[in-house]
Amino acid sequence: LAGNEHGDAIHQLEYRISRLEGVLRLNKFITESGGKIFATNGRRADFDGTVEKCKEAGGSIATPKSPGENDAILYFVKYFNSYAYLGIKQSLIPGRFQLLNGAQLSYTNWYPNEPSGKGEE
């Protein structure tokens, strides 16, 4: 596209994306924190299924790296009255956790004496 046509096409796409994001926010399927978009389909699934759906959508399973991102995930937990899987796994050292790719966690917000694996972390 030439000059102004290119700008018009970009403006139209930005407008459509903004409208779609608005609908998803209205229906409680997305929220944002720190420039990241957190999304859900609101359905229950197992961990592997959740990881796969996130990949299919072009993203990854949520891994909070700040209090704001943690709050974004908590938003869904409260709204859907359900748990949320995180992109965290137990390391080879019992009681220690790491990112799915093996990297060290840079942020945690566990309750005292957690994680215990009993769903109240």
Secondary structure as GFF3:
##gff-version 3
##sequence-region A 1 121
A	DSSP	alpha_helix	3	26	.	.	.	ID=ss1
A	DSSP	beta_strand	30	33	.	.	.	ID=ss2
A	DSSP	beta_strand	36	39	.	.	.	ID=ss3
A	DSSP	alpha_helix	47	56	.	.	.	ID=ss4
A	DSSP	alpha_helix	67	80	.	.	.	ID=ss5
A	DSSP	beta_strand	88	90	.	.	.	ID=ss6
A	DSSP	beta_strand	97	99	.	.	.	ID=ss7
###
